Amino acid sequence: MPMINAQVMTILVVFLGVMLGILFNNARASDLSKAFENRFSDLNNRFNDLTKSVDARISDSNRHIEGTMAHFEKALDAQTKRIERMDENILRLIADHDARLRSLEKTSG
């Protein structure tokens, strides 16, 4: 049975419709892929910015802590020197009292 022109035209129209559908879907898939790439790139940039911001905050906190620790170290050194002076004064007073007691013991005894 030979095909008539109408059948050939129908097959060609269906074939062209299918091919156009495939091309359209491929273009849409490509657009979707580009959209995802852009979104992931934006998300990656946002994470990088957030990481830089957190790193800057941590560096600021570290500088603040170091400054505070230096202040406490100076204050602790000053208090240590004060306690050492007080200790020396107490030992001197004890030595004076001991000398006085020995002197009293010698005179009384």
Contacts in CASP RR format, 6 or more apart in sequence:
PFRMAT RR
TARGET T0000
AUTHOR 0000-0000-0000
METHOD contacts of the structure
MODEL  1
MPMINAQVMTILVVFLGVMLGILFNNARASDLSKAFENRFSDLNNRFNDL
TKSVDARISDSNRHIEGTMAHFEKALDAQTKRIERMDENILRLIADHDAR
LRSLEKTSG
END
